[in-house]
Amino acid sequence: MINKLKIIRAEGLYPYRNQAIEKYLLDTCKEGEMILYLWANDKTVFIGKNQNAYTECDIESLADNMGYLARRFTGGGAVYHDKGNLNFTFITCREDYDISNQFAVILDAMRALGFNAEINGRNDLVIDGKKFSGNAFYKSRTVCLHHGTILICSNKHKISKYLKVSRFKLNAKGVKSVASRVCNLSDYRWNITAREVASALQTAFINRFPNAERSFLKESDLPEDKLKILTVQFADRNYILGDDIHYGAEFENRYEWGVADIRLEFNGDIIEKAKIYSDALDTEAVELKEKLLTGLDLNKPADPRIKDIIDFLKAENK
């Protein structure tokens, strides 16, 4: 049962520091607590855990403009953060986790601000069918996290400039570019501010759990030595960039679980190596599919969990 609320707002715009705060809060969340963490980055492309940095982002252009590339530990697709974007994170213990509560907080806040927002698909919040918030999730054995973005007055030109969006994702949305399928809250209320949105989220959060004790934290309340260690880890270029493995067979397709860039190395009919880059929300499922593909003999029955991949592969090779 949630009996204590903690609310904290990041003081800076440096993505790796803000990630460090999020991870520290996740690691130290106690039973009965629920945390709302509000934060913002500037000129940052955030990619999902299993995504290929080189195919999701114009890395060179981002670097030329003094931007940051960062990698989440959650799944989902790449997003662009600037000062016109507000990020939120909900953290609680597994037994108290209820995704409907978190979405209710966001939707209640949007209604209070005068926006007719709704949930669309697996992880998007939309106004008039246009996305203003993408969400991603993480579950460990004991703790759960739900975080996402809210576009307030973000630079749509830079969203299109830095993000490389799969043609499968755009085709599925029936649009020609990423900028045409997103909206800012300022498109509907020109003078809306991040401070106003943050305040509405805090109020909705408190109202959702009216009987819980609440406290407001500052960054200075957190151990600086631990934050510095975590910041270095998130800023590590090897962690952020990962790899861009090229095998003998490469194909991209959209599945029910997400868009996948699948790369395979064959020895006859046996898959010797497999790598999957994906925007799938379920990161563990992607890693399991890689393991199931590795060593598979295409002449033998495949595990049902990779049947969709094998069926597509065989169709492509006919």
Backbone bond lengths (Angstrom), bond angles and torsions (degrees), N, CA, C in turn:
res aa  C-N    CA-C-N  psi(-1)  N-CA   C-N-CA  omega(-1)  CA-C   N-CA-C  phi
1 M - - - 1.466 - - 1.530 109.74 -
2 I 1.322 116.41 132.72 1.461 120.52 -179.34 1.529 109.52 -79.14
3 N 1.336 116.07 115.98 1.462 120.24 -179.03 1.522 112.92 -124.50
4 K 1.350 116.41 1.42 1.456 119.32 179.19 1.518 110.04 -145.27
5 L 1.315 116.35 128.17 1.462 122.28 177.62 1.517 109.60 -108.30
6 K 1.340 115.98 138.55 1.460 121.48 173.08 1.520 108.31 -123.15
7 I 1.311 115.63 134.40 1.465 121.10 -179.98 1.519 108.13 -126.48
8 I 1.339 116.26 130.08 1.458 120.46 179.86 1.521 109.62 -141.83
9 R 1.314 116.25 139.18 1.464 122.28 178.36 1.532 108.49 -117.89
10 A 1.334 116.52 125.36 1.467 120.62 177.90 1.520 109.77 -62.67
11 E 1.321 115.80 146.54 1.468 120.23 -176.31 1.521 113.27 -96.95
12 G 1.349 117.27 -16.88 1.463 120.58 -177.13 1.508 112.78 -122.90
13 L 1.342 115.97 178.63 1.463 122.66 -176.35 1.527 112.65 -112.87
14 Y 1.336 117.70 9.56 1.464 122.03 -177.15 1.524 108.99 -80.90
15 P 1.329 119.63 115.36 1.468 121.15 -169.66 1.509 114.93 -60.61
16 Y 1.336 117.96 -39.15 1.458 119.73 -174.58 1.526 111.12 -71.83
17 R 1.303 116.79 -34.27 1.468 121.04 173.58 1.529 109.97 -65.44
18 N 1.327 116.65 -43.05 1.459 119.77 -179.49 1.520 111.25 -66.55
19 Q 1.335 116.65 -36.06 1.462 119.96 173.96 1.531 111.05 -64.22
20 A 1.312 115.80 -38.33 1.465 120.14 -179.78 1.523 110.82 -62.51
21 I 1.325 116.20 -42.33 1.464 120.02 178.17 1.526 109.98 -61.53
22 E 1.328 115.95 -45.17 1.465 120.64 179.61 1.518 111.10 -58.65
23 K 1.342 116.00 -46.93 1.473 120.00 -178.64 1.522 111.48 -65.42
24 Y 1.326 117.40 -39.01 1.464 119.88 178.08 1.529 110.19 -62.88
25 L 1.328 117.11 -43.79 1.463 120.76 179.17 1.527 110.55 -62.45
26 L 1.336 116.72 -39.11 1.462 120.92 178.11 1.526 110.63 -63.61
27 D 1.319 116.38 -43.67 1.461 121.30 -176.17 1.527 113.43 -70.95
28 T 1.321 116.79 -20.42 1.472 119.83 -173.92 1.523 113.74 -115.32
29 C 1.338 117.04 6.67 1.461 119.96 179.34 1.528 109.95 -63.26
30 K 1.316 115.70 133.13 1.466 121.33 -176.53 1.530 111.44 -104.35
31 E 1.300 114.73 161.33 1.458 121.11 178.70 1.530 110.37 -56.90
32 G 1.324 116.64 133.90 1.462 121.51 178.46 1.515 113.96 87.07
33 E 1.352 117.41 -5.48 1.467 121.45 -179.35 1.522 111.02 -94.62
34 M 1.325 114.80 151.69 1.449 120.75 165.11 1.521 107.21 -136.80
35 I 1.332 115.34 132.04 1.459 121.73 -174.22 1.522 110.03 -112.84
36 L 1.323 115.82 135.59 1.465 122.00 169.54 1.522 107.21 -114.88
37 Y 1.310 115.02 117.89 1.462 121.94 -179.39 1.528 108.05 -115.57
38 L 1.327 116.69 124.73 1.462 122.67 -179.62 1.519 108.82 -114.09
39 W 1.345 116.29 132.63 1.455 119.57 -173.45 1.515 110.46 -155.41
40 A 1.316 115.64 161.27 1.468 121.45 179.25 1.518 109.13 -144.15
41 N 1.325 115.66 146.91 1.462 122.59 174.90 1.519 108.75 -119.52
42 D 1.314 116.35 167.49 1.460 119.63 175.32 1.528 109.74 -125.34
43 K 1.330 115.74 137.49 1.472 122.93 176.47 1.527 111.82 48.27
44 T 1.329 115.78 54.60 1.467 121.29 -175.23 1.521 111.00 -129.03
45 V 1.327 115.78 130.49 1.455 121.31 169.16 1.524 107.56 -99.82
46 F 1.326 116.22 123.17 1.459 122.78 179.86 1.524 108.86 -107.04
47 I 1.321 117.07 120.44 1.457 120.42 178.10 1.522 109.82 -106.81
48 G 1.355 115.36 156.21 1.448 120.97 179.47 1.516 112.56 -75.16
49 K 1.304 116.29 166.39 1.464 122.92 -173.83 1.524 112.82 -55.27
50 N 1.330 118.10 -41.95 1.463 121.31 -173.90 1.520 113.47 -101.76
51 Q 1.319 118.26 15.14 1.454 120.10 -178.20 1.533 112.05 -89.37
52 N 1.323 114.34 156.83 1.463 122.67 177.14 1.528 108.11 -91.78
53 A 1.315 117.22 113.29 1.462 121.23 -176.68 1.520 112.09 -57.30
54 Y 1.324 116.34 -36.24 1.465 121.41 -173.87 1.523 112.45 -72.10
55 T 1.316 117.36 -26.78 1.462 120.07 -179.67 1.524 112.99 -99.69
56 E 1.330 117.67 -10.93 1.459 120.90 -178.04 1.528 113.12 -98.10
57 C 1.338 116.53 -21.79 1.460 120.28 -171.36 1.523 111.10 -138.24
58 D 1.320 116.20 143.53 1.460 121.09 170.65 1.528 106.66 -80.77
59 I 1.327 114.93 84.14 1.464 121.62 -171.56 1.528 111.42 -60.86
60 E 1.314 116.26 -41.86 1.462 120.23 -177.28 1.528 111.34 -65.48
61 S 1.317 117.18 -45.21 1.461 120.90 179.77 1.521 110.94 -64.46
62 L 1.328 116.72 -40.54 1.462 121.15 178.53 1.521 110.89 -61.68
63 A 1.329 116.32 -45.06 1.468 121.01 179.45 1.524 111.26 -65.01
64 D 1.340 117.31 -39.84 1.465 121.09 179.50 1.525 111.54 -61.01
65 N 1.325 116.25 -28.18 1.457 121.07 -179.37 1.523 112.16 -100.89
66 M 1.344 115.68 21.35 1.470 122.53 175.48 1.530 112.16 59.10
67 G 1.338 115.24 34.89 1.457 119.43 178.42 1.523 111.65 -92.91
68 Y 1.327 115.64 175.11 1.455 122.44 -178.26 1.526 110.26 -117.77
69 L 1.318 115.79 143.28 1.456 122.21 170.47 1.518 107.27 -111.97
70 A 1.328 116.81 130.16 1.462 121.22 -177.62 1.525 109.44 -135.39
71 R 1.334 115.33 154.72 1.469 121.03 179.30 1.528 109.35 -120.92
72 R 1.323 115.20 132.07 1.460 120.79 176.49 1.523 110.60 -84.19
73 F 1.332 116.20 165.37 1.460 120.24 170.53 1.517 110.60 -97.59
74 T 1.336 117.03 5.80 1.457 122.14 174.65 1.525 109.29 -104.98
75 G 1.323 116.28 167.39 1.450 121.53 178.70 1.513 111.69 -83.49
76 G 1.341 115.40 -160.50 1.456 120.58 -179.35 1.519 112.07 93.01
77 G 1.327 114.61 -175.18 1.456 120.74 -173.55 1.510 114.09 -96.73
78 A 1.336 114.26 177.03 1.462 121.52 -179.55 1.523 110.42 -75.86
79 V 1.325 116.19 143.82 1.465 122.40 177.97 1.527 108.92 -136.28
80 Y 1.324 115.05 158.89 1.461 120.72 178.04 1.522 109.16 -111.14
81 H 1.336 116.17 131.55 1.464 122.68 178.09 1.524 110.29 -113.47
82 D 1.317 116.71 134.76 1.463 121.31 167.16 1.521 107.94 -142.78
83 K 1.312 117.33 -170.13 1.459 120.80 -176.50 1.523 112.36 -65.71
84 G 1.320 116.41 -17.02 1.463 120.69 178.15 1.511 113.31 -88.22
85 N 1.315 117.02 12.49 1.466 122.59 -179.17 1.527 109.07 -124.42
86 L 1.317 116.88 138.95 1.464 122.29 174.92 1.519 108.39 -115.97
87 N 1.332 116.35 130.79 1.463 121.49 177.27 1.518 109.99 -103.56
88 F 1.311 115.84 145.97 1.462 121.54 177.12 1.518 109.28 -128.08
89 T 1.318 116.37 149.87 1.463 122.22 174.72 1.517 108.97 -138.45
90 F 1.336 116.09 129.30 1.459 122.36 171.81 1.525 107.43 -107.85
91 I 1.321 116.80 133.39 1.460 121.84 178.76 1.523 109.03 -133.12
92 T 1.324 117.03 132.62 1.458 120.71 175.89 1.515 109.26 -156.95
93 C 1.309 116.94 167.94 1.460 120.78 178.05 1.525 110.24 -71.53
94 R 1.299 115.41 155.36 1.466 120.96 -171.73 1.532 112.75 -57.75
95 E 1.327 116.77 -38.91 1.464 119.11 -176.74 1.527 112.31 -69.44
96 D 1.333 117.84 -18.94 1.463 121.18 -179.95 1.530 112.86 -103.81
97 Y 1.317 116.30 0.58 1.464 120.25 -175.02 1.523 110.77 -76.46
98 D 1.322 115.77 126.92 1.465 122.24 177.37 1.522 106.83 -146.18
99 I 1.314 116.32 105.66 1.457 120.17 -173.89 1.526 112.40 -58.92
100 S 1.324 116.22 -28.14 1.473 119.07 179.54 1.526 111.28 -65.29
101 N 1.330 116.96 -30.96 1.472 120.24 177.44 1.525 111.27 -65.10
102 Q 1.349 115.45 -44.91 1.459 118.77 -178.44 1.533 111.61 -65.80
103 F 1.325 116.28 -46.12 1.456 118.93 178.60 1.531 111.18 -63.26
104 A 1.338 116.32 -34.71 1.463 119.73 178.11 1.525 111.24 -63.53
105 V 1.334 117.13 -38.24 1.465 120.96 177.62 1.528 110.05 -60.28
106 I 1.331 116.40 -47.22 1.470 119.75 -178.02 1.525 110.74 -65.78
107 L 1.331 116.83 -46.18 1.463 119.95 -178.59 1.532 111.76 -65.91
108 D 1.338 116.88 -37.59 1.468 120.05 176.17 1.525 110.60 -62.40
109 A 1.340 115.71 -41.52 1.471 119.60 178.81 1.523 110.85 -64.28
110 M 1.326 116.60 -41.85 1.468 119.81 179.52 1.524 111.41 -64.35
111 R 1.317 116.78 -41.21 1.471 119.75 178.30 1.526 110.97 -63.96
112 A 1.330 116.01 -39.59 1.465 119.85 178.77 1.525 111.43 -63.21
113 L 1.323 115.93 -29.13 1.466 121.46 179.01 1.529 112.72 -87.54
114 G 1.334 115.99 -4.76 1.455 120.18 176.80 1.512 115.65 95.61
115 F 1.347 117.78 15.94 1.458 121.01 -178.58 1.519 110.83 -105.26
116 N 1.311 116.60 136.70 1.459 122.61 178.51 1.526 108.89 -92.45
117 A 1.317 115.79 80.41 1.459 121.95 -175.30 1.516 110.43 -98.98
118 E 1.353 115.72 153.44 1.457 120.88 177.95 1.522 110.15 -150.03
119 I 1.330 115.54 162.83 1.459 121.82 177.82 1.521 108.39 -82.61
120 N 1.339 116.20 138.74 1.455 121.01 179.74 1.524 109.38 -136.57
121 G 1.316 117.05 121.63 1.457 120.24 177.03 1.515 112.79 72.17
122 R 1.317 114.73 -150.40 1.455 120.61 -170.87 1.515 113.68 -79.57
123 N 1.353 118.36 -28.74 1.463 117.49 -173.68 1.524 114.08 -159.88
124 D 1.323 118.32 20.73 1.465 120.87 -178.11 1.517 111.46 -110.86
125 L 1.333 115.26 147.46 1.456 122.11 168.00 1.523 107.07 -112.44
126 V 1.328 116.27 136.42 1.461 120.20 -172.26 1.520 111.80 -132.98
127 I 1.320 114.21 158.23 1.462 123.41 169.08 1.524 105.97 -128.05
128 D 1.308 116.02 124.64 1.475 120.90 -177.13 1.527 111.64 53.66
129 G 1.316 116.94 36.11 1.455 121.46 177.88 1.510 114.94 80.76
130 K 1.323 118.38 -2.28 1.464 121.77 -179.99 1.532 110.10 -104.88
131 K 1.319 114.82 136.77 1.457 121.34 -174.44 1.525 111.99 -76.44
132 F 1.333 115.96 130.09 1.467 120.82 171.88 1.518 111.48 -120.69
133 S 1.336 116.46 -6.22 1.462 119.98 -178.82 1.522 110.22 -149.83
134 G 1.343 115.87 125.28 1.457 121.68 171.71 1.515 108.90 -109.32
135 N 1.330 116.97 145.47 1.459 121.42 -173.68 1.524 111.29 -128.58
136 A 1.326 116.38 150.23 1.460 122.11 176.96 1.528 108.35 -142.66
137 F 1.342 115.21 163.29 1.457 119.41 -167.64 1.533 111.58 -140.63
138 Y 1.334 114.28 155.02 1.458 120.24 178.94 1.519 108.48 -145.16
139 K 1.342 115.71 137.01 1.461 120.45 176.42 1.520 109.22 -133.47
140 S 1.319 115.65 128.65 1.461 120.49 169.74 1.526 106.94 -107.40
141 R 1.296 116.84 -171.63 1.467 120.07 179.98 1.516 111.32 -64.84
142 T 1.346 116.91 -28.36 1.470 119.47 -173.63 1.534 114.43 -121.62
143 V 1.337 117.78 -24.39 1.461 120.47 -170.92 1.527 110.59 -130.26
144 C 1.333 115.73 149.60 1.466 121.30 178.75 1.524 110.25 -127.85
145 L 1.316 114.94 151.10 1.465 122.02 -179.06 1.529 109.40 -136.50
146 H 1.308 115.09 141.05 1.470 122.54 175.34 1.524 105.85 -135.34
147 H 1.342 116.64 117.58 1.455 118.60 178.52 1.521 110.65 -132.97
148 G 1.332 114.83 164.05 1.458 118.80 -178.53 1.511 112.36 -173.18
149 T 1.320 114.01 -175.88 1.458 122.26 -176.04 1.529 110.31 -114.46
150 I 1.314 115.74 157.10 1.465 121.89 168.15 1.523 106.88 -134.39
151 L 1.325 116.28 113.98 1.463 120.93 178.97 1.518 108.89 -79.78
152 I 1.321 115.89 116.70 1.460 121.23 -178.50 1.523 110.32 -102.84
153 C 1.311 116.27 -57.35 1.478 120.52 175.42 1.531 108.15 -148.27
154 S 1.323 115.88 47.45 1.458 121.57 -177.14 1.526 110.58 -72.07
155 N 1.326 115.81 153.30 1.460 122.42 -178.23 1.536 109.80 -78.71
156 K 1.328 117.31 102.72 1.468 121.44 -176.76 1.524 111.75 -65.50
157 H 1.319 117.01 -31.80 1.461 119.89 178.71 1.517 110.78 -61.05
158 K 1.322 116.72 -41.03 1.467 120.25 -179.37 1.529 111.37 -74.55
159 I 1.326 117.08 -28.46 1.465 119.35 174.41 1.522 108.94 -59.02
160 S 1.335 116.26 -47.71 1.470 120.67 179.46 1.520 111.94 -69.84
161 K 1.322 116.41 -32.04 1.464 120.89 -176.49 1.521 111.90 -69.27
162 Y 1.316 117.44 -41.59 1.456 120.44 -172.16 1.529 114.46 -96.07
163 L 1.343 117.55 -25.40 1.458 120.04 -176.64 1.520 111.35 -95.05
164 K 1.332 116.18 134.70 1.458 122.10 173.20 1.525 107.02 -105.51
165 V 1.302 116.60 107.02 1.460 119.92 -174.54 1.523 110.64 -99.12
166 S 1.325 115.86 133.75 1.459 121.86 -179.85 1.523 111.58 -56.41
167 R 1.331 115.76 139.89 1.464 120.30 177.46 1.525 110.88 -62.15
168 F 1.338 117.39 -28.26 1.453 120.31 179.08 1.522 111.41 -67.23
169 K 1.328 116.01 -37.12 1.456 119.83 179.63 1.521 110.64 -69.71
170 L 1.333 117.00 -43.17 1.459 120.70 179.40 1.526 110.91 -66.53
171 N 1.340 116.83 -41.76 1.458 119.76 179.43 1.523 111.33 -62.70
172 A 1.328 115.68 -37.66 1.460 119.44 -179.90 1.518 111.31 -65.63
173 K 1.345 116.28 -30.87 1.459 120.71 178.76 1.525 112.05 -87.65
174 G 1.342 116.61 -10.66 1.452 120.26 -179.42 1.509 113.25 69.06
175 V 1.346 117.67 33.93 1.460 122.17 -179.04 1.516 109.51 -129.42
176 K 1.334 116.43 166.14 1.454 121.74 -175.29 1.520 113.59 -98.06
177 S 1.330 118.71 -19.68 1.454 120.30 -179.03 1.514 109.68 -153.15
178 V 1.342 114.77 160.62 1.460 119.13 -179.51 1.522 111.41 -63.72
179 A 1.339 117.42 -35.35 1.463 120.15 -178.42 1.524 111.79 -64.84
180 S 1.328 117.30 -30.73 1.456 120.15 -176.66 1.521 112.78 -78.34
181 R 1.334 117.75 -11.17 1.463 119.06 -179.71 1.530 113.03 -108.21
182 V 1.329 117.89 7.00 1.457 121.40 177.22 1.519 110.52 -120.31
183 C 1.321 115.54 161.42 1.463 120.09 175.79 1.515 109.45 -140.41
184 N 1.301 115.65 156.36 1.454 123.10 170.47 1.525 109.32 -98.56
185 L 1.326 116.65 150.43 1.463 118.90 172.23 1.523 110.56 -59.44
186 S 1.339 116.32 -30.97 1.464 120.48 -179.68 1.525 112.57 -68.19
187 D 1.345 117.32 -13.87 1.462 119.48 174.03 1.527 110.69 -67.31
188 Y 1.331 115.66 -21.53 1.463 121.21 -178.15 1.525 112.39 -110.09
189 R 1.325 116.41 -26.19 1.475 122.28 174.09 1.514 107.06 -140.05
190 W 1.323 116.06 101.32 1.469 121.02 -169.49 1.526 113.63 -61.10
191 N 1.344 117.83 -26.62 1.463 120.49 -174.23 1.529 113.55 -101.96
192 I 1.331 118.29 13.99 1.462 120.75 179.07 1.530 110.12 -66.44
193 T 1.333 116.98 141.64 1.467 121.18 -178.05 1.526 110.99 -122.67
194 A 1.317 115.93 159.74 1.460 121.42 177.34 1.523 111.00 -63.28
195 R 1.313 116.29 -37.40 1.467 119.99 178.42 1.529 110.98 -61.04
196 E 1.339 115.88 -40.20 1.462 120.89 -179.66 1.534 110.47 -67.56
197 V 1.327 116.61 -41.45 1.462 120.18 178.65 1.521 110.68 -65.98
198 A 1.321 117.25 -43.72 1.467 121.17 178.69 1.522 110.98 -59.99
199 S 1.320 116.74 -42.52 1.459 120.90 179.39 1.529 111.24 -63.42
200 A 1.333 116.34 -41.01 1.469 120.48 178.96 1.523 111.32 -65.40
201 L 1.325 117.09 -38.78 1.468 120.88 177.90 1.527 111.01 -65.10
202 Q 1.325 116.58 -42.96 1.461 120.41 178.51 1.519 111.01 -61.28
203 T 1.330 116.92 -44.62 1.463 121.04 -179.66 1.523 110.77 -63.74
204 A 1.329 116.78 -45.76 1.465 120.29 179.83 1.522 111.24 -63.88
205 F 1.332 117.05 -36.87 1.457 122.60 178.12 1.526 110.58 -62.66
206 I 1.310 116.87 -46.99 1.463 121.67 179.78 1.524 110.54 -65.74
207 N 1.334 116.76 -41.37 1.466 120.44 -179.37 1.524 112.30 -67.12
208 R 1.324 117.38 -28.23 1.465 120.96 179.46 1.524 110.67 -68.89
209 F 1.352 117.13 -29.04 1.471 121.80 -179.56 1.538 108.31 -128.47
210 P 1.334 117.52 68.61 1.477 121.00 -170.62 1.524 114.98 -65.24
211 N 1.316 117.83 -23.45 1.468 120.18 -176.83 1.523 113.69 -94.18
212 A 1.316 116.37 -0.14 1.467 119.69 -177.64 1.531 110.85 -85.63
213 E 1.323 114.87 143.98 1.462 120.87 172.55 1.524 108.50 -66.76
214 R 1.329 118.09 143.54 1.470 119.89 -178.27 1.525 111.31 -128.15
215 S 1.330 114.24 149.46 1.454 120.07 176.32 1.521 109.07 -144.45
216 F 1.338 116.24 148.46 1.460 122.54 179.85 1.527 108.18 -111.81
217 L 1.329 115.80 121.42 1.452 121.19 -177.12 1.526 111.19 -101.64
218 K 1.338 114.51 156.98 1.463 121.97 171.62 1.525 108.36 -117.47
219 E 1.315 116.54 161.02 1.468 119.47 176.86 1.522 111.48 -56.52
220 S 1.312 116.66 -34.51 1.470 120.72 -178.85 1.527 112.46 -66.59
221 D 1.336 116.98 -13.78 1.467 120.60 176.11 1.523 112.08 -79.91
222 L 1.325 117.22 -10.30 1.462 121.88 -177.49 1.528 109.91 -100.42
223 P 1.321 118.16 151.91 1.484 121.15 -176.84 1.528 111.39 -71.21
224 E 1.322 116.82 115.62 1.451 122.19 -174.87 1.532 111.84 -63.41
225 D 1.316 118.11 -35.86 1.461 120.29 -178.50 1.526 111.57 -62.70
226 K 1.323 116.89 -40.41 1.460 120.50 179.72 1.526 111.14 -71.97
227 L 1.326 116.98 -37.09 1.467 120.12 178.15 1.526 110.92 -64.22
228 K 1.319 116.94 -38.03 1.467 120.21 179.68 1.524 111.14 -64.38
229 I 1.317 117.24 -40.84 1.465 121.24 179.41 1.524 110.12 -63.92
230 L 1.329 116.89 -46.01 1.457 121.11 -179.67 1.523 111.54 -66.43
231 T 1.322 117.13 -36.49 1.464 120.96 178.72 1.522 110.86 -61.39
232 V 1.323 117.01 -43.26 1.467 121.66 178.25 1.522 110.15 -62.00
233 Q 1.320 117.33 -40.34 1.464 120.87 -179.62 1.527 111.33 -63.64
234 F 1.322 117.76 -44.21 1.460 120.75 -178.74 1.530 111.95 -72.41
235 A 1.334 117.35 -24.84 1.467 121.57 -179.40 1.524 112.67 -86.16
236 D 1.327 117.87 -6.38 1.460 121.50 -176.97 1.527 110.68 -64.46
237 R 1.345 116.81 125.75 1.463 121.29 -174.97 1.522 112.16 -65.64
238 N 1.317 117.87 -32.66 1.466 120.16 178.41 1.528 110.94 -65.20
239 Y 1.329 116.22 -39.28 1.467 120.77 177.55 1.526 110.45 -67.20
240 I 1.323 116.57 -43.02 1.463 120.69 -175.68 1.523 112.28 -70.14
241 L 1.324 116.20 -49.53 1.457 120.05 -173.86 1.523 112.87 -78.76
242 G 1.316 117.40 -32.29 1.451 119.08 -177.23 1.515 110.42 61.63
243 D 1.322 117.39 -134.14 1.455 121.07 -179.23 1.525 109.83 -136.79
244 D 1.298 115.29 170.51 1.468 122.70 176.07 1.521 106.42 -132.94
245 I 1.329 114.87 76.23 1.464 121.62 -172.99 1.525 110.36 -76.31
246 H 1.324 116.25 129.38 1.463 121.23 176.52 1.521 109.34 -114.91
247 Y 1.331 115.65 116.99 1.450 121.79 176.54 1.530 109.53 -108.22
248 G 1.322 116.41 -178.38 1.457 120.93 -175.21 1.509 114.85 -65.17
249 A 1.330 117.22 -30.88 1.465 121.73 -179.97 1.522 109.21 -123.74
250 E 1.318 115.49 130.12 1.461 120.32 179.68 1.527 108.66 -137.58
251 F 1.312 116.29 133.69 1.458 119.14 175.52 1.524 109.80 -151.43
252 E 1.327 115.07 155.24 1.455 122.00 -179.85 1.520 108.70 -123.88
253 N 1.315 115.45 138.11 1.459 119.22 179.82 1.525 109.24 -155.03
254 R 1.308 115.21 157.40 1.455 120.70 176.77 1.521 109.30 -100.89
255 Y 1.318 116.28 126.34 1.452 122.75 177.71 1.527 109.29 -115.05
256 E 1.296 115.64 173.43 1.468 119.88 178.70 1.523 110.64 -59.41
257 W 1.332 116.95 -31.10 1.467 121.31 -175.86 1.523 113.33 -90.64
258 G 1.331 118.67 -5.82 1.462 120.93 177.20 1.518 112.30 144.45
259 V 1.331 115.91 174.05 1.456 121.60 175.17 1.529 108.05 -80.05
260 A 1.339 116.66 135.24 1.465 120.54 -176.84 1.519 110.98 -130.02
261 D 1.317 115.87 132.08 1.464 124.38 171.62 1.522 105.20 -104.04
262 I 1.334 116.52 103.59 1.459 121.64 -170.83 1.520 110.01 -107.39
263 R 1.326 116.31 129.04 1.458 122.50 -176.30 1.533 108.85 -125.29
264 L 1.337 114.85 126.74 1.454 120.94 -172.52 1.524 111.57 -129.88
265 E 1.331 115.40 146.63 1.461 121.93 172.93 1.516 107.38 -118.69
266 F 1.356 116.07 122.09 1.456 121.18 -176.39 1.533 112.34 -102.92
267 N 1.306 114.81 150.41 1.462 123.78 164.97 1.525 104.68 -127.57
268 G 1.329 116.00 94.19 1.455 119.93 -171.42 1.516 109.41 68.82
269 D 1.323 116.66 -123.61 1.468 121.29 178.53 1.529 112.44 -98.28
270 I 1.308 115.91 8.52 1.468 119.96 -178.94 1.532 109.83 -102.83
271 I 1.336 115.31 132.15 1.467 120.58 176.87 1.532 107.44 -83.95
272 E 1.319 115.85 109.48 1.469 119.78 -177.91 1.520 111.91 -80.79
273 K 1.342 116.24 -36.37 1.463 120.35 -178.90 1.526 108.89 -139.00
274 A 1.307 115.20 149.87 1.464 119.87 178.55 1.524 110.15 -145.60
275 K 1.327 115.37 138.95 1.463 121.66 175.78 1.521 108.26 -137.85
276 I 1.333 116.74 131.17 1.464 121.21 178.83 1.524 109.12 -121.67
277 Y 1.340 115.52 121.76 1.454 121.64 169.67 1.519 106.68 -101.54
278 S 1.318 117.74 132.44 1.463 118.78 -173.58 1.514 112.53 -156.09
279 D 1.348 114.85 154.22 1.454 121.39 173.09 1.526 111.26 -95.36
280 A 1.329 117.45 13.33 1.460 121.61 -179.26 1.529 110.63 -56.97
281 L 1.322 115.79 140.37 1.462 119.80 178.31 1.524 111.35 -71.19
282 D 1.322 116.95 -32.36 1.461 121.77 -179.42 1.525 109.09 -87.42
283 T 1.311 117.01 93.36 1.463 121.16 -176.16 1.527 112.09 -68.45
284 E 1.319 117.36 -33.95 1.467 120.25 -179.84 1.524 110.90 -67.23
285 A 1.328 117.17 -35.05 1.465 120.69 179.43 1.521 110.57 -65.87
286 V 1.331 117.49 -37.43 1.460 121.34 177.87 1.523 109.90 -63.64
287 E 1.310 116.66 -46.11 1.460 120.63 -179.70 1.527 111.29 -64.66
288 L 1.334 117.24 -34.40 1.458 120.77 177.26 1.532 110.61 -66.92
289 K 1.323 116.95 -40.51 1.461 120.41 178.94 1.528 110.86 -62.24
290 E 1.317 117.15 -39.15 1.466 120.36 175.92 1.533 110.50 -57.97
291 K 1.318 116.23 -46.01 1.465 120.81 -178.29 1.524 111.10 -65.20
292 L 1.338 116.70 -39.63 1.462 120.59 -178.68 1.530 111.64 -69.67
293 L 1.328 117.28 -30.86 1.459 121.00 178.30 1.529 111.77 -74.79
294 T 1.325 116.03 -35.83 1.469 120.59 -176.79 1.534 110.76 -66.56
295 G 1.334 114.99 122.56 1.457 120.68 179.97 1.516 114.36 87.27
296 L 1.319 117.86 0.58 1.457 121.19 -176.86 1.528 111.66 -73.24
297 D 1.306 116.80 134.28 1.468 123.79 172.60 1.523 107.13 -93.81
298 L 1.321 116.96 118.09 1.462 120.73 -176.33 1.519 113.11 -66.04
299 N 1.313 117.75 -13.48 1.467 120.79 177.53 1.527 112.25 -84.24
300 K 1.316 115.45 -5.79 1.467 120.21 -179.76 1.529 109.93 -113.13
301 P 1.333 117.66 157.40 1.465 120.72 -179.09 1.523 111.30 -59.77
302 A 1.325 115.83 139.35 1.467 120.97 179.32 1.517 110.15 -96.31
303 D 1.320 115.19 155.72 1.457 120.87 174.20 1.533 108.86 -57.73
304 P 1.332 118.82 136.67 1.470 121.55 -178.92 1.531 113.55 -55.03
305 R 1.333 117.07 -24.42 1.465 120.29 -177.37 1.526 112.74 -73.31
306 I 1.334 117.63 -12.01 1.473 120.05 175.81 1.531 111.19 -122.36
307 K 1.329 116.49 14.80 1.464 120.33 -178.60 1.529 111.37 -59.18
308 D 1.335 117.71 -39.59 1.469 120.10 -178.62 1.529 111.20 -63.32
309 I 1.328 117.19 -36.99 1.469 120.84 178.38 1.529 110.44 -69.45
310 I 1.324 117.04 -45.90 1.463 121.17 -178.63 1.532 110.82 -64.28
311 D 1.329 116.77 -41.40 1.463 119.99 178.56 1.522 111.00 -60.50
312 F 1.324 116.66 -42.19 1.464 120.69 179.40 1.519 110.31 -66.95
313 L 1.319 117.07 -43.26 1.457 121.71 -179.35 1.534 110.69 -60.63
314 K 1.315 117.45 -45.09 1.469 120.90 -179.99 1.521 111.04 -66.05
315 A 1.343 117.20 -37.86 1.466 120.89 178.07 1.511 111.18 -64.84
316 E 1.332 116.37 -37.69 1.463 120.81 -179.77 1.529 111.70 -67.75
317 N 1.333 116.69 -29.64 1.460 121.37 -174.99 1.527 113.99 -93.35
318 K 1.323 116.43 2.59 1.479 119.53 179.50 1.534 109.87 -71.68
